[in-house]
Amino acid sequence: MVALIPYITAGDPNLSTTAEALKVLDSCGSDIIELGLPYSDPLADGPVIQAAATRSLARGTNFDAVISMLREVLPQLSCPVSLFSYYNPILKRGIGKFMTIIKDAGVQGLVVPDVPLEEIEILRMESSKNNIELGTAHSTYYSNGSDEINCFSLRRICIPKVSTVGVTGTRTNVSARVQTLLQDIKQATSKPVAIGFGISKPEHVKQFSL
């Protein structure tokens, strides 16, 4: 099984383009689309996504505008959309209110890379109430600390983000240890497995789709 899970930043270059991009990605056969909410302090993102978020914010993109766009577009899509949001914007709006808003817009998943461990449970409770599949990005480090596994469930898919420790972005090579980590994951779950954070070449996809 091979799945396509693209990521784009909402509002870059503008929300009308984002809406069209979602439709194109859906028509191209995406299995899940990850849509990033632009944020001023994107600690998990590399320079490409940071720049996209900066451009989006400079154009005045905000949460309400993104949700308004999604309400119009999501009914036209056949694949689920998962939001990628840092924790502060969720807290600012209120966790329960945030979950209700994205559910009503048709969002089916939420990835929060920086939620503190102590606050994960309340996030899980609120997401569960609203049938939102929650993903967090707390890492499990192996041996020399050079690899990480972040695993979350989205529509019954187990999605670890596996690469060298760091931020998103292109890499020349992906650690050979990832294959071993994937085997460990597959022993722990029967869900399909997907990889991110550094998968940036066709060769990477071929390497881990075997």
Backbone as JSON, one array per atom type, in Angstrom:
{
  "sequence": "MVALIPYITAGDPNLSTTAEALKVLDSCGSDIIELGLPYSDPLADGPVIQAAATRSLARGTNFDAVISMLREVLPQLSCPVSLFSYYNPILKRGIGKFMTIIKDAGVQGLVVPDVPLEEIEILRMESSKNNIELGTAHSTYYSNGSDEINCFSLRRICIPKVSTVGVTGTRTNVSARVQTLLQDIKQATSKPVAIGFGISKPEHVKQFSL",
  "N": [[0.84, -1.19, 0.0], [0.63, 2.16, -0.93], [0.66, 5.52, 0.0], [-0.27, 8.91, -0.58], [0.55, 11.87, 0.96], [0.43, 14.97, 0.97], [1.71, 18.24, 2.01], [0.71, 21.58, 2.56], [0.94, 25.15, 3.1], [-1.52, 27.15, 4.51], [-2.86, 29.99, 2.89], [-0.64, 30.82, 1.44], [0.24, 31.5, -1.74], [-2.04, 33.0, -1.27], [-5.41, 32.68, 0.06], [-7.3, 31.94, -1.83], [-5.78, 30.66, -3.75], [-4.85, 28.58, -2.17], [-7.25, 27.17, -1.79], [-7.75, 26.27, -4.4], [-5.46, 24.72, -4.71], [-5.91, 22.68, -2.86], [-8.03, 21.35, -4.11], [-6.75, 20.48, -6.44], [-4.75, 18.79, -5.39], [-6.38, 16.87, -4.25], [-7.65, 15.83, -6.54], [-5.47, 14.7, -7.73], [-5.09, 12.39, -6.41], [-4.46, 12.31, -3.69], [-4.21, 10.84, -0.46], [-4.49, 11.79, 2.1], [-4.58, 15.18, 3.03], [-2.41, 17.48, 4.41], [-2.79, 20.46, 6.03], [-1.21, 23.37, 6.8], [-1.56, 25.7, 9.42], [-0.61, 29.02, 9.34], [1.99, 30.28, 11.42], [3.73, 32.36, 13.71], [5.98, 31.45, 15.07], [7.27, 28.9, 14.19], [8.43, 26.22, 15.38], [8.98, 23.56, 14.62], [9.42, 23.59, 11.97], [11.27, 23.8, 8.9], [13.27, 26.02, 6.77], [11.8, 26.39, 4.35], [9.01, 25.99, 4.88], [8.78, 27.79, 6.97], [9.22, 30.2, 5.6], [6.99, 30.18, 3.93], [4.93, 30.42, 5.81], [5.53, 32.93, 6.85], [5.1, 34.59, 4.62], [2.38, 34.13, 4.26], [1.24, 35.11, 6.67], [1.99, 37.77, 6.43], [0.29, 38.61, 4.48], [-2.0, 38.78, 5.82], [-3.39, 36.49, 6.57], [-5.53, 34.61, 8.66], [-6.9, 32.58, 11.33], [-9.75, 32.49, 11.25], [-10.29, 33.21, 8.6], [-9.1, 31.1, 7.23], [-10.7, 28.95, 8.1], [-13.17, 29.73, 7.05], [-12.64, 29.5, 4.3], [-12.18, 26.72, 4.2], [-14.7, 25.69, 4.85], [-16.09, 26.08, 2.53], [-14.62, 24.65, 0.64], [-13.98, 21.98, 1.53], [-16.31, 20.26, 1.36], [-16.18, 19.61, -1.31], [-14.13, 17.88, -1.68], [-12.68, 14.59, -1.86], [-10.88, 13.33, -0.23], [-9.63, 13.18, 3.17], [-8.84, 16.08, 5.21], [-6.26, 17.22, 7.23], [-5.46, 19.43, 9.81], [-2.48, 21.22, 10.57], [-1.3, 22.55, 13.39], [0.23, 24.76, 15.7], [0.4, 24.82, 19.32], [-0.25, 27.16, 20.81], [-2.09, 28.88, 19.29], [-4.36, 27.29, 19.49], [-4.86, 27.19, 22.25], [-5.35, 29.89, 22.67], [-7.83, 30.3, 21.51], [-9.32, 28.53, 22.89], [-9.52, 25.19, 23.79], [-11.74, 23.38, 23.51], [-13.55, 24.96, 22.01], [-12.02, 25.45, 19.71], [-11.79, 22.84, 18.64], [-14.48, 22.28, 18.07], [-15.02, 24.2, 16.12], [-13.28, 23.49, 13.96], [-14.23, 20.95, 13.42], [-16.87, 21.49, 12.57], [-16.24, 22.75, 10.23], [-15.47, 20.69, 8.66], [-13.02, 19.47, 8.91], [-10.94, 16.65, 9.54], [-8.74, 15.76, 10.93], [-6.05, 16.59, 13.21], [-2.88, 17.88, 13.76], [-0.57, 18.49, 16.25], [2.38, 19.74, 16.98], [3.76, 20.67, 19.24], [2.53, 20.4, 21.72], [2.57, 20.3, 25.26], [3.59, 17.45, 27.18], [2.16, 17.15, 29.54], [-0.29, 18.16, 28.96], [-1.5, 16.75, 26.99], [-3.59, 14.91, 27.37], [-6.01, 16.33, 27.84], [-6.28, 17.53, 25.39], [-6.61, 15.29, 23.79], [-9.05, 14.33, 24.79], [-10.88, 16.38, 24.08], [-10.59, 16.36, 21.31], [-11.48, 13.81, 20.73], [-14.17, 13.98, 21.5], [-15.14, 15.44, 19.41], [-14.74, 13.89, 17.23], [-12.28, 14.19, 15.96], [-9.27, 13.2, 14.63], [-6.34, 12.99, 16.4], [-2.98, 14.11, 16.28], [0.18, 14.11, 17.76], [3.53, 15.26, 18.4], [5.57, 14.07, 19.95], [8.69, 12.7, 20.7], [10.37, 9.52, 20.44], [13.48, 8.52, 21.26], [16.23, 6.73, 19.93], [18.97, 4.7, 20.84], [21.73, 6.24, 19.81], [20.46, 8.63, 19.68], [19.92, 9.77, 17.23], [17.73, 9.4, 15.68], [14.16, 9.63, 15.3], [10.81, 8.87, 16.28], [7.61, 9.81, 15.61], [4.37, 9.26, 16.24], [1.05, 9.12, 15.11], [-2.52, 8.78, 14.92], [-4.56, 8.78, 12.12], [-7.52, 8.59, 10.59], [-7.41, 5.81, 10.95], [-4.8, 5.28, 10.23], [-1.43, 4.76, 10.93], [0.96, 7.12, 11.47], [4.14, 7.71, 11.57], [6.65, 10.2, 11.99], [9.66, 10.15, 10.73], [13.05, 10.74, 10.95], [16.32, 12.29, 10.84], [17.0, 14.07, 13.86], [15.48, 17.2, 14.12], [14.21, 19.86, 12.07], [11.49, 20.2, 9.66], [12.07, 19.63, 6.13], [14.16, 19.42, 3.14], [16.44, 16.71, 2.57], [19.58, 15.21, 1.81], [20.1, 12.52, 2.26], [18.37, 9.88, 3.94], [18.47, 8.51, 7.15], [19.81, 5.25, 7.44], [18.98, 3.78, 9.54], [16.32, 4.16, 9.78], [14.84, 2.18, 8.51], [15.03, 0.01, 10.27], [13.7, 1.1, 12.45], [11.17, 1.35, 11.36], [10.45, -1.32, 11.13], [10.22, -1.96, 13.83], [8.01, -0.37, 14.49], [6.01, -1.53, 12.93], [5.77, -3.93, 14.18], [4.48, -3.17, 16.41], [2.02, -2.18, 15.69], [-0.85, -2.72, 13.62], [-1.64, -0.96, 11.77], [-1.41, 0.89, 8.66], [1.71, 2.43, 7.71], [3.28, 5.58, 7.52], [5.77, 7.98, 6.41], [7.5, 10.97, 7.25], [9.03, 14.27, 7.48], [11.61, 14.97, 6.02], [11.51, 13.3, 3.84], [12.16, 13.71, 0.68], [12.88, 13.16, -1.91], [12.37, 11.2, -4.91], [13.81, 8.85, -4.66], [13.89, 8.44, -1.91], [11.22, 7.83, -1.37], [10.93, 5.45, -2.81], [12.74, 3.9, -1.39], [11.49, 3.43, 1.09], [9.02, 2.38, 0.52], [9.04, -0.2, -0.05]],
  "CA": [[0.0, 0.0, 0.0], [1.36, 3.41, -1.01], [-0.25, 6.65, 0.24], [0.26, 10.24, -0.86], [0.11, 12.78, 2.01], [1.12, 16.25, 0.78], [1.54, 19.32, 2.97], [0.8, 22.96, 2.07], [0.65, 26.17, 4.11], [-2.71, 27.94, 4.18], [-2.67, 31.41, 2.66], [0.55, 31.13, 0.66], [0.38, 32.96, -1.66], [-3.3, 33.56, -0.78], [-6.35, 31.6, 0.38], [-7.97, 31.44, -3.04], [-4.86, 29.69, -4.33], [-4.89, 27.41, -1.29], [-8.48, 26.43, -2.1], [-7.54, 25.57, -5.67], [-4.43, 23.71, -4.49], [-6.56, 21.54, -2.19], [-8.79, 20.62, -5.13], [-5.81, 19.81, -7.33], [-4.14, 17.68, -4.66], [-7.41, 15.84, -4.12], [-7.85, 15.21, -7.85], [-4.25, 13.95, -8.07], [-5.09, 11.11, -5.7], [-3.97, 12.38, -2.3], [-4.95, 10.03, 0.51], [-4.74, 12.75, 3.17], [-3.87, 16.44, 2.8], [-2.07, 18.18, 5.64], [-2.84, 21.9, 5.78], [-0.59, 24.08, 7.91], [-2.0, 27.03, 9.81], [0.59, 29.82, 9.5], [2.27, 30.67, 12.79], [4.91, 33.22, 13.75], [7.12, 30.81, 15.71], [7.11, 27.5, 13.8], [9.65, 25.58, 15.86], [9.25, 22.26, 14.0], [9.5, 23.75, 10.52], [12.49, 24.28, 8.28], [13.2, 27.33, 6.1], [10.79, 26.47, 3.28], [7.69, 26.19, 5.48], [8.86, 29.05, 7.7], [9.04, 31.29, 4.64], [5.6, 30.14, 3.49], [4.12, 30.96, 6.9], [5.81, 34.37, 6.93], [4.39, 35.23, 3.51], [0.94, 34.03, 4.52], [0.89, 36.05, 7.74], [2.18, 39.12, 5.92], [-0.89, 38.92, 3.67], [-3.14, 38.91, 6.72], [-4.11, 35.23, 6.79], [-5.81, 34.29, 10.06], [-7.63, 31.33, 11.53], [-11.14, 32.62, 10.8], [-10.3, 33.21, 7.14], [-8.8, 29.73, 6.79], [-11.89, 28.14, 8.34], [-14.18, 30.14, 6.06], [-12.24, 28.87, 3.05], [-12.36, 25.28, 4.31], [-16.13, 25.38, 4.83], [-16.52, 26.07, 1.13], [-13.85, 23.72, -0.19], [-13.93, 20.6, 1.98], [-17.38, 19.41, 0.82], [-15.87, 19.26, -2.69], [-12.99, 16.96, -1.69], [-12.95, 13.19, -1.53], [-9.93, 12.85, 0.77], [-9.68, 13.96, 4.42], [-7.85, 17.12, 5.44], [-5.8, 17.35, 8.62], [-4.78, 20.69, 10.08], [-1.24, 21.24, 11.34], [-1.34, 23.79, 14.17], [0.95, 24.83, 16.96], [-0.52, 24.75, 20.45], [-0.7, 28.46, 21.29], [-3.33, 29.32, 18.65], [-5.46, 26.47, 20.01], [-5.13, 27.68, 23.6], [-5.89, 31.25, 22.59], [-9.25, 30.22, 21.16], [-9.97, 27.59, 23.8], [-9.38, 23.88, 23.14], [-13.04, 22.87, 23.11], [-14.09, 25.8, 20.94], [-11.21, 25.2, 18.52], [-12.17, 21.54, 18.08], [-15.83, 22.4, 17.52], [-14.94, 25.0, 14.89], [-12.68, 22.75, 12.84], [-15.14, 19.86, 13.09], [-17.97, 22.05, 11.8], [-15.72, 23.11, 8.91], [-15.23, 19.47, 7.91], [-11.68, 18.94, 9.14], [-11.02, 15.33, 10.17], [-7.56, 15.47, 11.72], [-5.3, 17.72, 13.75], [-1.52, 17.56, 14.21], [-0.06, 19.55, 17.13], [3.74, 19.26, 17.23], [4.43, 21.21, 20.42], [1.72, 20.34, 22.94], [3.32, 19.7, 26.37], [3.13, 16.12, 27.57], [1.2, 17.24, 30.63], [-1.58, 18.66, 28.47], [-1.97, 15.93, 25.86], [-4.84, 14.2, 27.66], [-7.17, 17.2, 27.63], [-6.38, 17.69, 23.94], [-7.19, 14.04, 23.27], [-10.45, 14.27, 25.2], [-11.66, 17.3, 23.28], [-10.58, 15.91, 19.92], [-12.34, 12.63, 20.67], [-15.56, 14.43, 21.56], [-15.5, 16.02, 18.12], [-14.34, 12.96, 16.17], [-11.08, 14.68, 15.28], [-8.1, 12.36, 14.88], [-5.28, 13.85, 16.93], [-1.6, 13.71, 16.18], [1.16, 14.93, 18.48], [4.88, 15.03, 17.87], [6.56, 13.76, 20.99], [9.61, 11.75, 20.08], [11.05, 8.44, 21.13], [14.81, 8.51, 20.7], [16.84, 5.42, 19.96], [20.41, 4.54, 21.01], [22.57, 7.43, 19.78], [19.65, 9.84, 19.65], [19.95, 10.39, 15.91], [16.49, 9.14, 14.99], [12.98, 9.86, 16.1], [9.53, 8.38, 15.79], [6.43, 10.52, 16.07], [3.3, 8.45, 15.67], [-0.31, 9.52, 15.42], [-3.55, 8.06, 14.18], [-5.44, 9.59, 11.3], [-8.38, 7.69, 9.8], [-6.9, 4.45, 11.12], [-3.46, 5.15, 9.67], [-0.37, 5.13, 11.86], [1.87, 7.97, 10.71], [5.31, 8.22, 12.28], [7.5, 11.1, 11.22], [10.94, 9.56, 11.08], [14.23, 11.26, 10.25], [17.27, 12.83, 11.8], [16.38, 15.05, 14.74], [15.54, 18.54, 13.56], [12.99, 20.43, 11.54], [11.1, 19.72, 8.35], [12.9, 20.15, 5.04], [14.81, 18.45, 2.27], [17.7, 16.11, 3.0], [20.21, 14.4, 0.76], [19.92, 11.12, 2.61], [17.6, 9.55, 5.14], [19.23, 7.53, 7.92], [19.54, 3.83, 7.16], [18.34, 3.22, 10.73], [14.87, 4.3, 9.69], [14.26, 0.89, 8.14], [14.91, -0.76, 11.5], [12.64, 1.71, 13.24], [9.89, 1.0, 10.73], [10.15, -2.7, 11.51], [9.75, -1.91, 15.22], [6.67, 0.19, 14.48], [5.08, -2.5, 12.35], [5.54, -4.98, 15.17], [3.64, -2.62, 17.47], [0.71, -1.79, 15.17], [-1.27, -3.31, 12.34], [-2.04, 0.13, 10.89], [-0.43, 1.28, 7.65], [2.72, 3.34, 8.23], [3.77, 6.61, 6.6], [6.97, 8.64, 6.89], [7.66, 12.36, 6.84], [10.21, 14.98, 7.99], [12.85, 14.7, 5.3], [11.29, 12.53, 2.61], [12.17, 14.82, -0.27], [13.3, 12.71, -3.23], [11.75, 9.93, -5.33], [14.59, 7.73, -4.12], [13.45, 8.22, -0.52], [9.93, 7.16, -1.42], [11.19, 4.06, -3.23], [13.46, 3.21, -0.31], [10.66, 3.05, 2.22], [7.75, 1.84, 0.09], [9.23, -1.62, -0.34]],
  "C": [[0.87, 1.24, 0.0], [0.36, 4.55, -0.87], [0.47, 7.96, -0.06], [-0.32, 11.22, 0.16], [0.87, 14.1, 1.86], [0.82, 17.26, 1.88], [1.62, 20.66, 2.24], [0.47, 23.9, 3.23], [-0.54, 27.01, 3.66], [-2.35, 29.41, 3.98], [-1.41, 31.79, 1.92], [0.36, 30.63, -0.77], [-0.89, 33.68, -1.19], [-4.29, 32.42, -0.59], [-7.11, 31.09, -0.84], [-7.09, 30.43, -3.75], [-4.81, 28.43, -3.49], [-6.11, 26.55, -1.6], [-8.32, 25.63, -3.39], [-6.5, 24.47, -5.52], [-5.01, 22.47, -3.81], [-7.33, 20.7, -3.2], [-7.86, 19.85, -6.06], [-5.18, 18.61, -6.64], [-5.12, 16.54, -4.47], [-7.58, 15.1, -5.44], [-6.65, 14.38, -8.29], [-4.14, 12.64, -7.3], [-4.52, 11.15, -4.3], [-4.84, 11.53, -1.39], [-5.34, 10.86, 1.72], [-4.01, 14.03, 2.75], [-3.65, 17.1, 4.15], [-1.98, 19.67, 5.34], [-2.3, 22.65, 6.99], [-1.22, 25.43, 8.16], [-0.76, 27.89, 10.04], [0.75, 30.34, 10.93], [3.6, 31.39, 12.83], [6.15, 32.57, 14.36], [7.07, 29.3, 15.45], [8.32, 26.64, 14.12], [9.97, 24.24, 15.2], [9.5, 22.36, 12.5], [10.85, 24.3, 10.07], [12.26, 25.56, 7.5], [12.12, 27.45, 5.05], [9.4, 26.76, 3.87], [7.67, 27.46, 6.32], [8.6, 30.24, 6.77], [7.6, 31.35, 4.15], [4.68, 30.75, 4.55], [4.31, 32.47, 7.02], [5.07, 35.13, 5.83], [2.89, 35.25, 3.76], [0.49, 35.04, 5.58], [1.0, 37.5, 7.27], [0.99, 39.57, 5.07], [-2.16, 39.0, 4.52], [-3.94, 37.65, 6.94], [-4.31, 34.99, 8.28], [-6.7, 33.06, 10.13], [-9.06, 31.41, 10.99], [-11.23, 32.57, 9.28], [-10.01, 31.81, 6.58], [-10.03, 28.84, 6.96], [-12.99, 28.48, 7.35], [-13.9, 29.51, 4.71], [-12.51, 27.37, 3.08], [-13.83, 24.89, 4.27], [-16.65, 25.28, 3.39], [-15.87, 24.95, 0.34], [-13.99, 22.26, 0.23], [-15.08, 19.73, 1.48], [-17.11, 18.94, -0.62], [-14.76, 18.21, -2.8], [-13.42, 15.55, -1.32], [-12.01, 12.65, -0.48], [-10.0, 13.73, 2.02], [-8.57, 15.0, 4.48], [-7.55, 17.18, 6.93], [-5.1, 18.69, 8.77], [-3.49, 20.45, 10.88], [-1.21, 22.58, 12.06], [-0.45, 23.69, 15.39], [-0.05, 25.05, 18.09], [-1.07, 26.12, 20.88], [-1.97, 28.97, 20.61], [-4.56, 28.54, 19.13], [-5.86, 26.96, 21.4], [-5.8, 29.05, 23.57], [-7.4, 31.22, 22.32], [-10.04, 29.38, 22.15], [-10.02, 26.23, 23.12], [-10.73, 23.36, 22.64], [-13.64, 23.64, 21.95], [-13.35, 25.57, 19.63], [-11.64, 23.9, 17.85], [-13.56, 21.61, 17.43], [-15.81, 23.14, 16.18], [-14.38, 24.19, 13.73], [-13.54, 21.56, 12.44], [-16.27, 20.37, 12.2], [-17.53, 22.45, 10.39], [-15.46, 21.88, 8.05], [-13.85, 18.88, 8.04], [-11.78, 17.62, 9.9], [-9.81, 14.98, 11.04], [-6.85, 16.73, 12.17], [-3.94, 17.23, 14.24], [-1.0, 18.75, 15.01], [1.35, 19.15, 17.57], [4.34, 19.67, 18.56], [3.59, 21.2, 21.69], [2.54, 19.7, 24.06], [2.73, 18.35, 26.76], [2.04, 16.18, 28.63], [-0.2, 17.64, 30.15], [-2.15, 17.85, 27.31], [-3.35, 15.35, 26.14], [-6.05, 15.07, 27.42], [-7.38, 17.46, 26.14], [-7.02, 16.46, 23.31], [-8.68, 13.95, 23.6], [-11.32, 15.15, 24.31], [-11.7, 16.89, 21.81], [-11.49, 14.69, 19.74], [-13.81, 13.0, 20.69], [-16.06, 14.9, 20.2], [-15.11, 15.15, 16.93], [-13.2, 13.5, 15.3], [-9.92, 13.76, 15.64], [-6.93, 13.24, 15.25], [-3.9, 13.25, 16.73], [-0.73, 14.65, 16.98], [2.55, 14.55, 17.99], [5.91, 14.85, 18.96], [7.4, 12.57, 20.52], [10.05, 10.65, 21.03], [12.42, 8.32, 20.5], [15.48, 7.16, 20.92], [18.36, 5.54, 20.04], [21.16, 5.87, 20.97], [21.77, 8.72, 19.64], [19.55, 10.49, 18.28], [18.65, 10.19, 15.14], [15.31, 9.39, 15.9], [11.77, 9.22, 15.45], [8.44, 9.21, 16.43], [5.25, 9.81, 15.45], [1.95, 9.0, 16.08], [-1.27, 8.76, 14.54], [-4.4, 9.04, 13.4], [-6.21, 8.67, 10.37], [-7.78, 6.29, 9.76], [-5.54, 4.21, 10.46], [-2.45, 5.58, 10.71], [0.7, 5.89, 11.08], [3.03, 8.44, 11.58], [6.06, 9.19, 11.38], [8.92, 10.77, 11.62], [12.05, 10.2, 10.27], [15.26, 11.64, 11.28], [16.56, 13.89, 12.64], [16.54, 16.44, 14.12], [14.19, 18.97, 13.05], [12.65, 19.81, 10.19], [12.06, 20.28, 7.29], [13.59, 19.04, 4.27], [16.11, 17.95, 2.9], [18.27, 15.29, 1.86], [19.96, 12.93, 1.0], [19.03, 11.0, 3.85], [18.33, 8.42, 5.84], [18.81, 6.1, 7.61], [18.84, 3.18, 8.36], [16.82, 3.3, 10.67], [14.21, 2.98, 9.35], [14.06, 0.0, 9.36], [13.78, -0.22, 12.37], [11.27, 1.38, 12.67], [9.48, -0.43, 11.09], [9.62, -2.76, 12.94], [8.31, -1.4, 15.28], [5.66, -0.84, 14.0], [4.83, -3.68, 13.27], [4.58, -4.51, 16.25], [2.24, -2.25, 17.0], [0.41, -2.49, 13.85], [-1.7, -2.24, 11.35], [-0.99, 0.36, 9.8], [0.51, 2.35, 8.22], [3.15, 4.32, 7.15], [4.92, 7.36, 7.25], [7.01, 10.08, 6.4], [8.92, 12.95, 7.46], [11.46, 14.54, 7.24], [12.69, 13.86, 4.05], [11.11, 13.53, 1.49], [12.62, 14.44, -1.68], [12.54, 11.44, -3.61], [12.48, 8.72, -4.79], [14.21, 7.41, -2.7], [12.15, 7.45, -0.51], [10.12, 5.7, -1.79], [11.83, 3.26, -2.11], [12.52, 2.66, 0.76], [9.28, 2.54, 1.82], [7.85, 0.37, -0.25], [8.63, -2.48, 0.76]]
}
